[in-house]
């Protein structure tokens, strides 16, 4: 189906809910869930024409959405699709020494050793347990959060 998306969207914006309902069967086999909500009808129709013109969701996205809808454990996925791109280099300075970590397809590489998690790399660097995302500045944390190696010291006079 060859559709001029911009032109069609402009046409939809000028239509009433009743006119949008008349267009519905051109794009869908099933009736709409709402017959009177114009913004709902427009949103569904616009999404559908974009889907027809540009393609739908990828299989990976559909699988992820289905897993979330079924409340399945996402550990079944191979890797985290939201994780860093393969080849990304993370740099963290600890006690004046820069540490470089490379993101691999399955895990991370630090000083020639492969690790399954950033937490494992953080432990190798510091010798203490860390959330790897927080250690490398990827997690949600406050700027004033204390770090284990930043102990407050009393100043002697």
C-alpha positions as CSV (number, residue, x, y, z in Angstrom):
1,X,0.0,0.0,0.0
2,X,1.6,3.3,-1.1
3,X,0.5,6.0,1.3
4,X,1.7,9.6,1.6
5,X,1.9,9.8,5.4
6,X,2.1,13.6,5.8
7,X,-0.8,14.2,3.4
8,X,-3.0,11.5,5.0
9,X,-2.3,12.8,8.5
10,X,-3.2,16.3,7.4
11,X,-6.5,14.9,6.0
12,X,-7.3,13.1,9.3
13,X,-6.7,16.2,11.3
14,X,-9.6,17.9,9.4
15,X,-12.0,15.1,9.9
16,X,-14.7,14.5,12.5
17,X,-14.9,11.3,14.6
18,X,-17.6,10.1,12.3
19,X,-15.5,10.6,9.2
20,X,-12.5,8.9,10.9
21,X,-14.8,5.9,11.6
22,X,-15.6,5.8,7.9
23,X,-11.9,5.5,7.1
24,X,-11.3,2.8,9.8
25,X,-12.1,-0.2,7.6
26,X,-9.5,0.8,5.0
27,X,-6.8,0.2,7.6
28,X,-8.2,-2.3,10.2
29,X,-10.2,-5.5,10.1
30,X,-11.6,-5.2,13.6
31,X,-13.8,-2.3,14.8
32,X,-12.2,0.4,17.1
33,X,-12.5,0.2,20.9
34,X,-13.9,3.7,21.0
35,X,-16.3,5.1,18.3
36,X,-16.5,8.6,19.6
37,X,-13.0,9.6,20.8
38,X,-11.5,11.5,17.9
39,X,-8.0,11.6,19.4
40,X,-8.0,7.9,19.9
41,X,-9.2,7.2,16.4
42,X,-6.6,9.6,14.9
43,X,-3.8,8.1,17.0
44,X,-4.6,4.5,15.9
45,X,-5.1,5.5,12.3
46,X,-1.9,7.5,12.1
47,X,0.1,4.7,13.8
48,X,-1.3,2.2,11.3
49,X,-0.5,4.3,8.2
50,X,3.1,4.8,9.5
51,X,3.3,1.1,10.1
52,X,2.1,0.3,6.6
53,X,4.5,2.9,5.1
54,X,7.6,2.4,7.2
55,X,7.2,-1.1,8.6
56,X,6.1,-2.4,12.0
57,X,8.0,-3.4,15.2
58,X,11.0,-5.7,15.0
59,X,10.6,-9.3,16.2
60,X,13.0,-8.5,19.1
61,X,10.7,-5.6,20.2
62,X,7.6,-7.7,19.9
63,X,9.2,-10.5,22.0
64,X,10.2,-8.0,24.7
65,X,6.8,-6.5,24.9
66,X,5.1,-9.9,25.1
67,X,7.5,-10.9,27.9
68,X,6.7,-7.8,29.8
69,X,3.0,-8.2,29.2
70,X,3.2,-11.8,30.6
71,X,5.4,-10.5,33.5
72,X,8.1,-13.1,32.6
73,X,11.5,-12.9,34.0
74,X,13.6,-10.9,31.5
75,X,16.6,-13.1,32.3
76,X,15.4,-15.3,29.5
77,X,16.6,-12.6,27.1
78,X,20.2,-13.0,25.9
79,X,21.8,-9.8,27.2
80,X,20.1,-6.6,28.0
81,X,18.9,-4.7,24.9
82,X,19.2,-1.5,26.8
83,X,22.8,-2.1,27.7
84,X,25.8,-0.3,26.2
85,X,26.7,-0.8,22.6
86,X,29.4,-3.5,22.0
87,X,32.8,-1.8,21.8
88,X,31.9,1.0,24.2
89,X,34.8,1.9,26.4
90,X,34.2,2.9,30.0
91,X,36.8,4.9,31.9
92,X,36.9,5.3,35.7
93,X,39.7,6.9,37.7
94,X,40.3,5.5,41.2
95,X,43.0,6.9,43.4
96,X,44.7,8.6,40.5
97,X,44.7,5.5,38.2
98,X,42.6,5.3,35.1
99,X,40.8,2.0,34.5
100,X,39.5,1.2,31.0
101,X,36.7,-1.4,30.4
102,X,35.4,-2.5,27.0
103,X,31.9,-3.7,26.5
104,X,31.8,-7.1,24.8
105,X,28.9,-9.0,23.2
106,X,28.5,-11.1,26.4
107,X,30.1,-9.2,29.3
108,X,33.0,-6.8,29.8
109,X,36.8,-6.9,29.3
110,X,39.2,-5.4,31.9
111,X,42.9,-5.8,31.7
112,X,42.6,-8.8,29.4
113,X,40.1,-10.6,31.6
114,X,36.5,-11.1,30.7
115,X,33.8,-10.4,33.3
116,X,30.1,-11.2,33.2
117,X,29.1,-7.9,35.0
118,X,30.3,-4.4,35.7
119,X,29.9,-5.2,39.3
120,X,32.6,-7.9,38.9
121,X,34.9,-5.3,37.2
122,X,34.3,-2.8,40.0
123,X,35.2,-5.4,42.6
124,X,38.4,-6.2,40.7
125,X,39.3,-2.6,40.7
126,X,38.4,-1.7,44.3
127,X,38.3,-4.9,46.2
128,X,34.8,-3.9,47.6
129,X,31.3,-4.8,46.4
130,X,29.8,-2.2,44.1
131,X,26.8,-1.8,41.9
132,X,28.7,-1.7,38.6
133,X,26.4,0.8,37.0
134,X,26.8,3.2,39.9
135,X,30.5,2.7,40.0
136,X,30.9,3.6,36.3
137,X,28.4,6.5,36.6
138,X,25.6,4.7,34.7
139,X,23.2,4.3,37.5
140,X,20.8,6.7,39.2
141,X,22.6,8.3,42.1
142,X,22.8,11.7,43.8
143,X,25.9,13.8,43.1
144,X,26.6,14.1,46.8
145,X,26.4,10.3,47.4
146,X,29.3,9.1,49.5
147,X,31.6,6.5,48.0
148,X,33.3,3.8,50.1
149,X,36.8,5.0,49.2
150,X,35.9,8.6,50.1
151,X,35.9,8.3,53.9
152,X,35.6,11.6,55.7
153,X,38.7,12.5,57.6
154,X,39.1,14.8,60.5
155,X,41.6,17.5,59.9
156,X,44.1,17.8,62.7
157,X,45.2,21.3,63.7
